[in-house]
């Protein structure tokens, strides 16, 4: 994605002893154009080219090939690698344009995007400037609260971060390989330094073999990690440097070892390679278990194209070497940098999702900006003395740029804190005025509150609502996606409890922790909480559309088993509250445990275990859907139009498998009477009427935001629903 297209071409019989610095591979520029085209089309039209993300893998192979060839050329002539100079060249080549686009992205975010997106965006801008973005996204991939986050304009820097990490480590691996080879050849003492004499072909061959052997080991280890990690947790594997290193190594081994075949075989290789890359882009989708072993197809396709070279008009390389492809290849780095911020920020400018005409404008603007930044920024700063005179200038530039974006993140967060404090002061004034109609009171038909949405500023500022997913009551009680360990928190009364209850389920159970905490404090309950993101309390196998790898599935199954075992050892628990996100999962039977209707019977099987000892079960009905809207962001964009963020009731309510299971449990209990061993009665707590009237399910009610993101009820609104939930419980449970 970033290296030049200059490299030697080998003779048909053997690799050159020393690579030719002046050999130009125009077809590699065309290959870059193909790679960036796949990525851009995928981002603009993902349904048209579901596997276009493999363009990044093409870039990785090209970078491994070119950079290793450059490094080996230096090794062949000097016996080592001047690492500082190498890193300085990379800085001059990559960072000026990267910092420019990050700065433009920051400005666009502050001017166009709502404040609810600022904190997450500047965090990712700083991570991208430090070339740690892939690790940030890897962490977010296991953070349930981050899964529904809006994309940031710097998100695509994850692949650039992987490349920079490759550039940081690769020359050190080459030096390590040379050092180990010298120790072996000199019996452990080393052969000292090169004395400037001409290096023999035999010595060059030994160096080549040592480096190739080292990189082959890296490739093997990385490919194994990619296959294993992808099978377990593909979202985490996708962003990992360790699962991608073998792709760089594949290109590196081509530069070091591959003999160029005859013309006919090269022609066949070229077309097969092009076919493999294009086929992967067309056939793969976002559900494909990638990278994993299927990344072999685009990687080997790229290798085949590099080996094949250009050739005559009947070869794939000849077509890749044509002027239009070379032009896009020349600006491909800047095209990659610019296209994603434009895609992310354009809807904030237009006020709508991108349509075909918008996408064509984005595409044209991407090419124009890429050409301008290549001409005015990339090339001048790479070659002129301002940065090129001495390595220290390049390093100073890199450090200054990185510190600037870290300072920007700190400054924006400080500004948000000040604005939030001011908003809170205004909200406090409104809260006193709204006390009689606050939150669900405003939609209560027995009261005379009008309008339903309340008046004035939100009692809890939007920015604070948007950040509630990271509040202590949720973070301390909810287990992460990847972990299977049982996580327990205790809410409610701080003294001797009159009753002990439990709360189980996924994040839609976790959203009710404020409600149960409030009931516990009012009625003297101790509340034991076992909740895990994306893990409903069912003994069926939950399947999430689009989830690849079995790690999260297995973690959920083991967490569920641990939670059931823990409650079996707590006879003091008299009541169990359960909730799950309706319509979120597909269901299958567990191995060796066939179920007639897994979607319903899986819940029933788990609840029969929970009901041992006469426990009552209380199902909290599913929360109305927001149809994908991030509610705090929508409220900020539409402060005077409540229906812009609300959903019609008929659209918002969806089938609730858990509620169907509860009804089946009730029917079974009524049929069995009070016979020993019969399931105890279950109740359903349905709070829909506190979220919706006959027409609308609201995003804002009584000057409170109903949701803290795209589907979870806000902490403050959940707490105020406590009396409505209590009114639906059996009389015996309502008494203190």
C-alpha positions as CSV (number, residue, x, y, z in Angstrom):
1,X,0.0,0.0,0.0
2,X,2.9,2.3,0.5
3,X,6.1,1.0,-1.0
4,X,7.5,2.1,-4.4
5,X,7.1,-0.2,-7.5
6,X,10.8,-0.3,-8.1
7,X,12.4,-3.8,-8.0
8,X,14.5,-6.1,-10.0
9,X,13.3,-8.7,-12.5
10,X,15.0,-12.0,-12.3
11,X,16.5,-14.0,-15.1
12,X,14.5,-17.1,-16.1
13,X,17.0,-19.4,-14.6
14,X,17.8,-18.0,-11.1
15,X,17.3,-15.1,-8.8
16,X,19.8,-12.3,-9.2
17,X,22.7,-12.3,-6.8
18,X,22.0,-8.6,-6.0
19,X,18.6,-7.0,-6.8
20,X,18.7,-4.3,-9.5
21,X,17.6,-1.0,-7.9
22,X,16.5,0.4,-11.3
23,X,14.1,-2.3,-12.4
24,X,10.5,-1.0,-12.5
25,X,7.5,-3.3,-12.2
26,X,4.6,-1.3,-13.7
27,X,2.2,-4.2,-13.3
28,X,2.7,-3.9,-9.5
29,X,1.3,-0.4,-9.7
30,X,-1.7,-1.9,-11.6
31,X,-2.0,-4.5,-8.9
32,X,-2.2,-1.7,-6.4
33,X,-5.0,-0.1,-8.4
34,X,-6.9,-3.4,-8.3
35,X,-6.4,-3.7,-4.6
36,X,-7.5,-0.2,-3.7
37,X,-10.4,-0.5,-6.2
38,X,-11.7,-3.6,-4.4
39,X,-11.6,-1.9,-1.0
40,X,-13.2,1.3,-2.2
41,X,-16.0,-0.5,-4.1
42,X,-16.6,-2.7,-1.1
43,X,-17.0,0.3,1.2
44,X,-19.3,2.1,-1.2
45,X,-21.3,-0.8,-2.4
46,X,-20.8,-3.7,0.1
47,X,-23.7,-5.7,-1.4
48,X,-22.2,-5.5,-4.8
49,X,-18.7,-6.7,-3.8
50,X,-19.0,-8.4,-0.5
51,X,-15.4,-9.6,-0.4
52,X,-13.7,-6.4,-1.5
53,X,-11.9,-6.2,1.8
54,X,-9.4,-8.7,0.5
55,X,-7.8,-5.8,-1.3
56,X,-6.0,-5.1,2.0
57,X,-4.4,-8.6,1.8
58,X,-3.2,-7.8,-1.7
59,X,-1.5,-4.7,-0.3
60,X,0.1,-6.7,2.4
61,X,1.7,-9.2,0.0
62,X,3.0,-6.4,-2.2
63,X,4.5,-4.6,0.7
64,X,6.2,-7.8,1.9
65,X,7.6,-8.4,-1.5
66,X,8.9,-4.9,-2.2
67,X,10.2,-4.1,1.2
68,X,12.0,-7.4,1.6
69,X,13.6,-7.0,-1.8
70,X,14.9,-3.5,-0.8
71,X,16.2,-4.8,2.5
72,X,17.9,-7.7,0.8
73,X,19.5,-5.5,-1.7
74,X,21.1,-3.6,1.2
75,X,22.1,-6.8,2.9
76,X,23.7,-8.2,-0.3
77,X,25.9,-5.1,-0.7
78,X,26.6,-4.1,2.9
79,X,26.0,-7.2,5.0
80,X,23.4,-5.5,7.2
81,X,20.5,-3.1,7.3
82,X,20.7,0.5,8.4
83,X,17.5,0.4,10.4
84,X,17.4,4.1,11.3
85,X,17.6,5.2,7.7
86,X,15.1,2.6,6.7
87,X,12.6,3.8,9.3
88,X,13.2,7.5,8.4
89,X,12.4,6.7,4.7
90,X,9.2,5.0,5.8
91,X,8.2,8.1,7.9
92,X,8.9,10.4,4.9
93,X,6.9,8.2,2.6
94,X,3.9,7.5,4.8
95,X,3.3,10.0,7.6
96,X,2.8,13.3,5.8
97,X,-0.2,12.2,3.9
98,X,-1.5,10.1,6.8
99,X,-1.3,13.1,9.2
100,X,-2.9,15.4,6.6
101,X,-6.0,13.1,6.2
102,X,-6.2,12.6,10.0
103,X,-6.2,16.4,10.4
104,X,-8.9,16.7,7.7
105,X,-10.9,14.0,9.4
106,X,-10.7,15.8,12.8
107,X,-11.8,19.0,11.3
108,X,-14.7,17.3,9.4
109,X,-15.8,15.5,12.6
110,X,-15.8,18.7,14.7
111,X,-17.7,20.7,12.0
112,X,-20.2,18.0,10.8
113,X,-20.6,15.2,13.2
114,X,-22.7,15.4,16.4
115,X,-20.9,15.7,19.7
116,X,-21.9,12.2,20.7
117,X,-19.3,10.9,18.2
118,X,-16.5,13.3,19.1
119,X,-14.9,11.3,22.0
120,X,-14.8,8.0,20.2
121,X,-13.5,9.7,17.0
122,X,-10.6,11.6,18.6
123,X,-9.6,8.4,20.5
124,X,-9.3,6.6,17.2
125,X,-7.6,9.6,15.5
126,X,-4.9,9.5,18.3
127,X,-4.6,5.7,18.0
128,X,-4.2,6.0,14.2
129,X,-1.5,8.6,14.5
130,X,0.3,6.3,16.9
131,X,-0.3,3.4,14.5
132,X,-2.1,1.4,17.1
133,X,-5.5,1.5,15.5
134,X,-5.8,-2.2,14.8
135,X,-5.2,-2.9,18.5
136,X,-8.0,-0.4,19.4
137,X,-10.4,-2.1,17.0
138,X,-9.4,-5.5,18.3
139,X,-10.2,-4.4,21.8
140,X,-13.5,-3.0,20.6
141,X,-14.3,-6.3,18.9
142,X,-14.5,-7.9,22.4
143,X,-16.2,-4.9,24.0
144,X,-20.0,-5.4,23.7
145,X,-20.6,-1.7,24.3
146,X,-18.5,-0.8,21.3
147,X,-20.2,-3.1,18.8
148,X,-23.0,-0.7,17.9
149,X,-20.7,2.3,17.7
150,X,-20.8,4.5,14.6
151,X,-17.7,4.1,12.4
152,X,-15.1,6.7,12.8
153,X,-13.4,8.4,9.9
154,X,-10.1,6.8,11.0
155,X,-11.3,3.3,11.3
156,X,-9.5,2.2,8.0
157,X,-6.1,3.1,9.5
158,X,-6.1,-0.3,11.1
159,X,-4.4,-1.8,8.0
160,X,-1.9,1.1,7.9
161,X,-1.1,0.3,11.6
162,X,-0.5,-3.3,10.7
163,X,1.8,-2.2,7.9
164,X,3.7,0.2,10.2
165,X,4.2,-2.5,12.7
166,X,5.5,-4.7,9.9
167,X,8.0,-1.9,8.9
168,X,9.1,-1.6,12.5
169,X,9.8,-5.3,13.0
170,X,10.8,-6.6,9.6
171,X,14.3,-5.1,9.4
172,X,15.0,-6.4,12.9
173,X,14.0,-9.9,11.8
174,X,16.4,-9.6,8.9
175,X,19.3,-8.5,11.2
176,X,18.4,-11.3,13.6
177,X,18.6,-13.9,10.7
178,X,22.0,-12.5,9.6
179,X,23.3,-12.6,13.2
180,X,22.2,-16.2,13.7
181,X,23.7,-17.3,10.3
182,X,27.0,-15.7,11.2
183,X,27.1,-17.4,14.6
184,X,26.6,-20.7,12.9
185,X,29.2,-20.1,10.2
186,X,31.8,-18.9,12.6
187,X,31.2,-21.5,15.3
188,X,29.5,-19.1,17.6
189,X,31.9,-16.3,17.6
190,X,30.6,-14.2,14.7
191,X,32.6,-13.1,11.8
192,X,32.9,-9.5,12.8
193,X,32.1,-6.8,10.4
194,X,32.1,-6.5,6.6
195,X,35.5,-5.0,5.5
196,X,34.2,-3.5,2.2
197,X,35.5,-6.3,0.0
198,X,33.2,-7.5,-2.9
199,X,30.7,-9.9,-1.6
200,X,30.8,-13.3,-3.2
201,X,27.7,-14.9,-4.8
202,X,28.1,-17.8,-2.3
203,X,28.0,-15.4,0.6
204,X,24.9,-13.6,-0.8
205,X,23.3,-17.0,-1.2
206,X,24.0,-17.8,2.5
207,X,22.4,-14.5,3.5
208,X,19.4,-15.1,1.3
209,X,18.9,-18.6,2.8
210,X,19.2,-17.4,6.4
211,X,16.6,-14.6,5.9
212,X,14.3,-16.8,3.9
213,X,14.4,-19.5,6.6
214,X,13.6,-17.0,9.3
215,X,10.7,-15.5,7.4
216,X,9.4,-18.9,6.5
217,X,9.1,-19.7,10.2
218,X,7.3,-16.4,10.8
219,X,4.9,-17.3,8.0
220,X,4.2,-20.8,9.4
221,X,3.6,-19.5,12.9
222,X,1.4,-16.6,11.7
223,X,-0.7,-18.7,9.3
224,X,-1.3,-21.2,12.1
225,X,-2.3,-18.4,14.4
226,X,-4.6,-17.0,11.7
227,X,-6.4,-20.3,11.2
228,X,-6.8,-21.0,14.9
229,X,-7.8,-17.5,15.9
230,X,-10.3,-17.1,13.1
231,X,-12.0,-20.4,14.0
232,X,-12.3,-19.2,17.5
233,X,-13.0,-15.4,17.2
234,X,-12.9,-14.0,13.7
235,X,-13.5,-10.3,14.6
236,X,-10.5,-10.4,16.9
237,X,-8.4,-12.3,14.4
238,X,-9.2,-9.8,11.6
239,X,-7.4,-6.9,13.2
240,X,-4.4,-8.8,14.7
241,X,-0.9,-8.2,13.4
242,X,0.0,-11.8,14.3
243,X,-2.7,-13.3,12.0
244,X,-1.6,-11.0,9.1
245,X,2.2,-11.4,9.3
246,X,2.2,-14.5,7.0
247,X,0.8,-12.4,4.2
248,X,3.8,-10.1,4.3
249,X,6.0,-13.1,4.6
250,X,4.5,-14.7,1.5
251,X,5.5,-11.6,-0.5
252,X,8.9,-11.6,1.1
253,X,9.6,-15.2,0.2
254,X,8.7,-14.5,-3.4
255,X,11.3,-11.7,-3.4
256,X,14.0,-14.0,-2.0
257,X,13.3,-17.4,-3.5
258,X,11.1,-17.7,-6.5
259,X,12.5,-18.6,-9.9
260,X,10.8,-17.0,-12.8
261,X,9.2,-19.7,-15.0
262,X,8.9,-19.7,-18.8
263,X,6.7,-17.4,-20.7
264,X,3.7,-19.8,-21.1
265,X,3.6,-20.7,-17.5
266,X,4.0,-17.1,-16.5
267,X,1.0,-16.2,-18.7
268,X,-1.1,-19.0,-17.0
269,X,0.0,-17.9,-13.6
270,X,-0.9,-14.3,-14.2
271,X,-4.5,-15.1,-15.3
272,X,-4.9,-17.7,-12.5
273,X,-3.7,-15.1,-10.0
274,X,-6.0,-12.4,-11.3
275,X,-8.9,-14.8,-11.3
276,X,-8.2,-15.8,-7.7
277,X,-8.1,-12.2,-6.4
278,X,-11.2,-11.2,-8.3
279,X,-13.1,-14.4,-7.3
280,X,-12.3,-13.8,-3.7
281,X,-13.6,-10.3,-3.9
282,X,-16.8,-11.4,-5.5
283,X,-17.5,-14.6,-3.6
284,X,-16.4,-13.8,-0.1
285,X,-18.8,-11.8,2.2
286,X,-18.7,-10.2,5.6
287,X,-19.8,-13.6,7.0
288,X,-16.8,-15.4,5.5
289,X,-14.4,-16.7,8.3
290,X,-11.7,-14.3,7.4
291,X,-8.7,-14.1,7.5
292,X,-8.2,-17.8,8.3
293,X,-7.3,-20.4,5.7
294,X,-9.5,-18.8,3.0
295,X,-7.1,-15.8,2.9
296,X,-4.8,-18.2,1.0
297,X,-6.8,-17.5,-2.2
298,X,-6.2,-13.8,-2.5
299,X,-2.7,-14.1,-1.1
300,X,-1.6,-16.8,-3.5
301,X,-3.4,-15.0,-6.3
302,X,-1.2,-12.0,-5.6
303,X,1.9,-14.1,-5.4
304,X,1.1,-15.6,-8.8
305,X,0.6,-12.2,-10.3
306,X,4.0,-10.9,-8.9
307,X,5.8,-14.0,-10.2
308,X,4.2,-13.7,-13.6
309,X,5.3,-10.2,-14.2
310,X,4.1,-8.0,-17.1
311,X,4.7,-9.8,-20.4
312,X,2.9,-9.3,-23.7
313,X,-0.7,-8.3,-24.5
314,X,-2.1,-11.7,-23.8
315,X,-0.9,-11.6,-20.1
316,X,-2.8,-10.3,-17.1
317,X,0.3,-8.3,-16.1
318,X,0.3,-6.4,-19.4
319,X,-3.2,-5.1,-18.7
320,X,-2.3,-4.2,-15.2
321,X,0.6,-2.2,-16.5
322,X,-1.5,0.1,-18.7
323,X,-1.5,3.8,-18.0
324,X,-4.9,4.2,-16.3
325,X,-4.1,1.4,-13.9
326,X,-0.7,2.8,-13.2
327,X,-2.2,6.2,-12.5
328,X,-4.5,4.8,-9.9
329,X,-1.7,2.6,-8.5
330,X,0.5,5.7,-8.2
331,X,-2.1,7.4,-6.0
332,X,-3.4,4.3,-4.4
333,X,-2.0,5.1,-0.9
334,X,-3.8,8.5,-0.9
335,X,-7.0,7.0,-2.4
336,X,-7.1,4.5,0.5
337,X,-6.5,7.4,3.0
338,X,-9.2,9.7,1.6
339,X,-12.0,7.4,0.6
340,X,-13.2,6.3,4.0
341,X,-13.4,9.7,5.8
342,X,-15.5,11.0,2.9
343,X,-17.8,8.0,3.1
344,X,-18.2,8.5,6.9
345,X,-18.6,12.2,7.0
346,X,-20.7,12.8,3.8
347,X,-24.0,11.7,5.5
348,X,-23.4,14.2,8.3
349,X,-23.2,16.9,5.6
350,X,-26.1,15.7,3.4
351,X,-28.4,14.6,6.3
352,X,-29.1,11.2,4.6
353,X,-27.4,7.9,3.9
354,X,-25.4,7.8,0.7
355,X,-27.2,7.2,-2.5
356,X,-25.8,6.3,-5.9
357,X,-25.2,10.0,-7.0
358,X,-23.6,10.7,-3.6
359,X,-21.3,7.7,-3.9
360,X,-20.2,8.8,-7.4
361,X,-19.3,12.2,-6.0
362,X,-17.4,10.6,-3.2
363,X,-15.5,8.5,-5.6
364,X,-14.6,11.4,-7.9
365,X,-13.6,13.6,-4.9
366,X,-11.5,10.7,-3.6
367,X,-9.4,10.6,-6.8
368,X,-9.0,14.4,-6.9
369,X,-7.9,14.7,-3.3
370,X,-5.6,11.6,-3.7
371,X,-3.9,13.2,-6.7
372,X,-3.5,16.5,-5.0
373,X,-2.1,15.1,-1.8
374,X,0.3,12.8,-3.8
375,X,1.5,15.8,-5.8
376,X,1.6,18.5,-3.2
377,X,2.3,16.5,0.0
378,X,3.6,13.0,-0.5
379,X,6.2,13.5,-3.1
380,X,7.6,16.9,-2.0
381,X,8.1,15.9,1.7
382,X,9.5,12.5,0.7
383,X,12.3,14.0,-1.4
384,X,13.0,17.6,-0.2
385,X,15.6,18.4,2.5
386,X,12.9,19.6,5.0
387,X,12.6,15.9,6.1
388,X,15.1,14.1,3.9
389,X,18.3,16.0,5.0
390,X,18.8,13.8,8.1
391,X,16.9,11.0,9.8
392,X,16.4,13.0,12.9
393,X,14.2,15.4,11.1
394,X,11.9,12.6,10.0
395,X,11.7,11.3,13.5
396,X,11.0,14.7,14.9
397,X,8.2,15.2,12.4
398,X,6.7,11.9,13.4
399,X,6.9,12.6,17.1
400,X,5.4,16.1,16.7
401,X,2.5,14.8,14.6
402,X,1.7,12.0,17.1
403,X,1.8,14.3,20.1
404,X,-0.4,16.8,18.2
405,X,-3.2,14.2,17.8
406,X,-2.8,13.0,21.4
407,X,-3.2,16.6,22.5
408,X,-6.2,17.0,20.2
409,X,-7.9,14.0,21.8
410,X,-7.2,15.4,25.3
411,X,-8.4,18.9,24.3
412,X,-11.6,17.6,22.7
413,X,-12.4,15.5,25.8
414,X,-11.8,18.5,28.1
415,X,-14.1,20.6,25.9
416,X,-16.8,17.9,26.1
417,X,-16.5,17.8,29.8
418,X,-17.0,21.5,30.1
419,X,-20.0,21.4,27.7
420,X,-21.5,18.5,29.6
421,X,-21.2,20.3,32.9
422,X,-23.0,23.3,31.4
423,X,-25.7,21.1,30.0
424,X,-26.1,19.4,33.3
425,X,-26.7,22.8,35.0
426,X,-29.4,23.6,32.5
427,X,-30.9,20.1,32.9
428,X,-30.9,20.4,36.7
429,X,-33.1,23.5,36.4
430,X,-35.4,21.6,34.0
431,X,-35.6,18.6,36.3
432,X,-37.1,20.5,39.1
433,X,-39.8,21.9,36.8
434,X,-40.4,18.5,35.3
435,X,-40.6,16.5,38.5
436,X,-44.3,15.7,38.3
437,X,-44.0,14.5,34.6
438,X,-40.4,13.1,34.6
439,X,-39.6,10.1,32.4
440,X,-42.4,7.5,32.2
441,X,-44.7,9.7,34.2
442,X,-45.1,11.8,31.1
443,X,-46.6,8.9,29.1
444,X,-48.8,7.6,32.0
445,X,-52.4,7.9,30.8
446,X,-53.6,8.4,34.5
447,X,-51.6,11.7,34.6
448,X,-52.1,14.9,32.7
449,X,-48.6,15.5,31.2
450,X,-48.2,17.1,27.9
451,X,-46.3,16.8,25.6
452,X,-45.1,13.2,26.0
453,X,-41.6,14.1,25.1
454,X,-41.4,16.8,27.8
455,X,-40.1,20.3,27.3
456,X,-36.8,22.0,27.5
457,X,-33.4,20.4,27.6
458,X,-32.9,16.7,28.5
459,X,-32.7,16.2,32.2
460,X,-29.6,14.0,31.6
461,X,-27.5,15.6,28.8
462,X,-27.2,13.7,25.6
463,X,-23.4,13.2,25.8
464,X,-23.8,11.7,29.3
465,X,-26.5,9.3,28.1
466,X,-24.3,8.2,25.1
467,X,-21.5,7.3,27.5
468,X,-23.7,5.3,30.0
469,X,-22.6,2.0,28.4
470,X,-19.3,2.5,30.3
471,X,-21.0,3.3,33.6
472,X,-19.8,1.3,36.7
473,X,-23.2,-0.5,37.2
474,X,-23.0,-2.0,33.7
475,X,-19.3,-2.6,33.4
476,X,-19.0,-4.2,36.8
477,X,-22.0,-6.5,36.3
478,X,-21.7,-7.5,32.6
479,X,-19.2,-10.1,31.3
480,X,-17.4,-9.4,28.1
481,X,-18.1,-11.2,24.8
482,X,-14.9,-13.3,24.8
483,X,-14.8,-14.4,28.5
484,X,-16.6,-17.6,29.7
485,X,-15.9,-16.9,33.3
486,X,-18.8,-16.3,35.6
487,X,-19.1,-12.7,36.6
488,X,-21.1,-11.8,39.6
489,X,-22.2,-8.5,41.1
490,X,-24.5,-7.8,44.0
491,X,-27.0,-4.9,43.9
492,X,-29.9,-3.7,46.1
493,X,-29.9,-3.4,49.8
494,X,-26.7,-3.0,51.7
495,X,-28.0,-4.5,54.9
496,X,-29.6,-7.8,55.8
497,X,-31.8,-8.7,52.9
498,X,-35.5,-9.6,53.3
499,X,-35.3,-11.5,50.0
500,X,-32.6,-12.6,47.6
501,X,-33.3,-12.5,43.9
502,X,-31.3,-13.0,40.7
503,X,-31.0,-11.3,37.3
504,X,-29.9,-13.4,34.3
505,X,-29.5,-12.9,30.6
506,X,-27.8,-10.9,27.9
507,X,-27.2,-7.2,27.6
508,X,-30.9,-6.6,27.5
509,X,-31.0,-8.1,31.0
510,X,-28.0,-5.9,32.0
511,X,-30.0,-2.8,31.0
512,X,-32.4,-3.6,33.8
513,X,-29.7,-3.6,36.6
514,X,-30.7,0.0,37.6
515,X,-34.4,-1.1,37.8
516,X,-33.6,-4.2,40.0
517,X,-31.1,-2.1,42.1
518,X,-33.8,0.4,42.8
519,X,-36.4,-2.3,43.7
520,X,-33.7,-3.9,45.9
521,X,-33.1,-0.7,47.8
522,X,-36.8,0.0,48.2
523,X,-37.9,-3.5,49.3
524,X,-34.8,-4.8,51.0
525,X,-33.8,-7.2,48.2
526,X,-30.3,-8.5,47.6
527,X,-29.9,-8.8,43.8
528,X,-27.4,-11.4,42.4
529,X,-26.5,-10.5,38.8
530,X,-25.1,-12.9,36.2
531,X,-25.3,-11.3,32.8
532,X,-23.1,-11.5,29.7
533,X,-23.3,-9.6,26.4
534,X,-24.9,-11.5,23.6
535,X,-25.7,-14.5,25.9
536,X,-29.4,-15.1,26.7
537,X,-30.1,-17.7,29.4
538,X,-31.0,-20.6,27.2
539,X,-29.9,-24.2,26.8
540,X,-30.2,-24.0,23.0
541,X,-27.3,-22.9,20.9
542,X,-27.6,-19.2,20.0
543,X,-26.4,-18.2,16.6
544,X,-25.7,-14.6,15.6
545,X,-26.0,-13.8,11.9
546,X,-22.7,-12.6,10.7
547,X,-20.7,-14.0,13.6
548,X,-17.8,-16.2,12.5
549,X,-15.8,-18.5,14.7
550,X,-17.1,-20.5,17.7
551,X,-15.3,-18.8,20.6
552,X,-18.2,-16.5,21.6
553,X,-20.7,-19.2,21.1
554,X,-18.7,-21.6,23.4
555,X,-18.1,-18.8,25.9
556,X,-21.8,-18.2,26.1
557,X,-22.6,-21.8,26.6
558,X,-20.0,-22.2,29.4
559,X,-21.1,-19.0,31.0
560,X,-24.7,-20.2,31.0
561,X,-23.7,-23.5,32.6
562,X,-21.7,-21.7,35.2
563,X,-24.6,-19.4,36.1
564,X,-27.1,-22.2,36.4
565,X,-24.6,-24.2,38.6
566,X,-24.1,-21.1,40.8
567,X,-27.8,-20.5,41.3
568,X,-28.3,-24.2,42.1
569,X,-26.0,-23.7,45.1
570,X,-27.9,-20.6,46.3
571,X,-31.1,-21.9,48.0
572,X,-31.8,-18.5,49.4
573,X,-32.7,-17.1,45.9
574,X,-36.5,-17.1,45.7
575,X,-37.1,-15.2,42.5
576,X,-35.2,-15.0,39.2
577,X,-35.6,-12.2,36.7
578,X,-34.7,-12.9,33.0
579,X,-34.5,-10.8,29.9
580,X,-33.0,-11.1,26.4
581,X,-33.0,-9.1,23.2
582,X,-35.9,-10.2,21.0
583,X,-35.3,-11.2,17.4
584,X,-31.5,-11.0,17.8
585,X,-30.7,-14.7,17.6
586,X,-31.2,-17.7,15.5
587,X,-31.3,-21.0,17.4
588,X,-30.2,-24.6,17.1
589,X,-30.1,-27.6,19.4
590,X,-27.0,-28.3,21.5
591,X,-25.0,-31.4,20.5
592,X,-26.6,-34.4,22.2
593,X,-29.6,-32.3,23.4
594,X,-32.2,-32.2,20.6
595,X,-35.0,-29.7,21.1
596,X,-38.3,-29.7,19.2
597,X,-38.3,-25.9,19.0
598,X,-34.9,-24.6,20.0
599,X,-36.0,-21.0,20.0
600,X,-38.6,-21.6,22.7
601,X,-37.6,-24.9,24.3
602,X,-34.0,-23.7,25.0
603,X,-35.3,-21.1,27.4
604,X,-37.8,-23.6,28.9
605,X,-35.0,-26.2,29.6
606,X,-32.9,-23.6,31.4
607,X,-35.9,-22.3,33.4
608,X,-36.8,-25.8,34.6
609,X,-33.4,-25.9,36.2
610,X,-33.9,-22.4,37.7
611,X,-37.3,-23.3,39.1
612,X,-35.9,-26.1,41.4
613,X,-37.0,-25.4,45.0
614,X,-40.1,-23.4,44.0
615,X,-38.4,-20.4,42.6
616,X,-40.6,-17.9,40.7
617,X,-39.5,-16.7,37.3
618,X,-40.2,-13.2,36.1
619,X,-39.6,-12.5,32.4
620,X,-39.1,-8.9,31.4
621,X,-40.6,-8.5,27.9
622,X,-38.4,-7.4,25.0
623,X,-37.6,-3.7,24.5
624,X,-39.1,-2.0,21.5
625,X,-36.7,-1.7,18.6
626,X,-35.3,1.6,17.4
627,X,-34.7,0.2,13.8
628,X,-30.9,0.7,14.1
629,X,-31.0,4.4,15.2
630,X,-28.4,5.5,17.7
631,X,-30.9,7.5,19.8
632,X,-28.5,10.0,21.6
633,X,-27.0,10.9,18.2
634,X,-30.4,11.2,16.6
635,X,-31.7,13.4,19.4
636,X,-28.8,15.7,19.1
637,X,-29.3,16.0,15.3
638,X,-33.1,16.6,15.7
639,X,-33.7,18.6,18.9
640,X,-37.1,19.9,17.7
641,X,-38.5,16.8,15.9
642,X,-39.4,14.0,18.3
643,X,-40.8,11.7,15.6
644,X,-37.5,11.8,13.7
645,X,-36.0,9.5,16.3
646,X,-39.1,7.6,17.3
647,X,-40.5,4.4,15.7
648,X,-44.1,3.5,15.0
649,X,-45.3,1.0,17.6
650,X,-46.3,-1.6,14.9
651,X,-42.7,-1.5,13.6
652,X,-40.9,-1.4,17.0
653,X,-42.4,-4.5,18.5
654,X,-41.0,-7.9,17.5
655,X,-41.5,-11.6,18.2
656,X,-40.1,-12.5,21.6
657,X,-39.0,-16.1,21.9
658,X,-38.5,-15.8,25.6
659,X,-42.0,-14.5,26.2
660,X,-43.4,-17.4,24.2
661,X,-41.5,-19.7,26.4
662,X,-42.9,-18.0,29.5
663,X,-46.4,-18.4,28.3
664,X,-45.7,-22.1,27.6
665,X,-44.3,-22.5,31.1
666,X,-47.4,-20.9,32.6
667,X,-49.7,-23.1,30.6
668,X,-47.8,-26.2,31.7
669,X,-47.9,-25.0,35.4
670,X,-51.7,-24.5,35.2
671,X,-52.2,-27.9,33.6
672,X,-50.2,-29.6,36.3
673,X,-51.8,-27.8,39.2
674,X,-49.7,-27.8,42.4
675,X,-48.3,-31.3,42.0
676,X,-44.8,-31.9,43.3
677,X,-42.2,-31.2,40.7
678,X,-44.4,-29.1,38.5
679,X,-42.9,-25.8,37.2
680,X,-43.8,-22.8,39.4
681,X,-45.8,-20.0,38.0
682,X,-44.0,-17.4,35.9
683,X,-44.9,-13.8,35.4
684,X,-44.2,-11.5,32.5
685,X,-43.3,-7.9,33.2
686,X,-44.3,-5.9,30.1
687,X,-43.1,-2.3,30.2
688,X,-44.0,-1.5,26.6
689,X,-46.7,0.9,27.6
690,X,-44.2,3.0,29.5
691,X,-42.1,3.2,26.3
692,X,-44.8,3.6,23.7
693,X,-48.3,5.0,23.3
694,X,-50.8,3.6,20.8
695,X,-48.9,5.1,17.8
696,X,-45.2,5.7,18.7
697,X,-42.4,4.2,20.7
698,X,-40.5,7.3,21.7
699,X,-36.8,8.1,21.8
700,X,-37.5,10.8,24.4
701,X,-40.2,10.8,27.1
702,X,-40.6,13.3,29.9
703,X,-37.3,15.1,29.1
704,X,-35.4,11.9,29.4
705,X,-33.7,9.9,26.6
706,X,-35.3,6.5,26.6
707,X,-32.3,4.7,25.0
708,X,-28.5,5.1,25.6
709,X,-27.6,3.7,22.2
710,X,-29.4,1.9,19.4
711,X,-31.3,-0.6,21.6
712,X,-30.6,-0.4,25.3
713,X,-32.7,1.6,27.7
714,X,-30.9,4.4,29.4
715,X,-29.9,4.0,33.1
716,X,-32.1,6.9,34.3
717,X,-35.2,5.8,32.4
718,X,-34.7,2.2,33.6
719,X,-34.5,3.3,37.2
720,X,-37.7,5.3,36.9
721,X,-39.5,2.2,35.5
722,X,-39.1,0.4,38.9
723,X,-42.6,1.1,40.2
724,X,-44.3,0.0,37.0
725,X,-42.4,-3.3,37.1
726,X,-43.3,-3.8,40.7
727,X,-47.0,-3.3,40.0
728,X,-46.9,-6.3,37.7
729,X,-45.3,-8.7,40.2
730,X,-47.2,-11.1,42.4
731,X,-48.6,-9.5,45.6
732,X,-46.3,-11.7,47.8
733,X,-43.2,-10.2,46.1
734,X,-44.4,-6.6,46.3
735,X,-44.6,-6.6,50.1
736,X,-41.4,-5.5,51.8
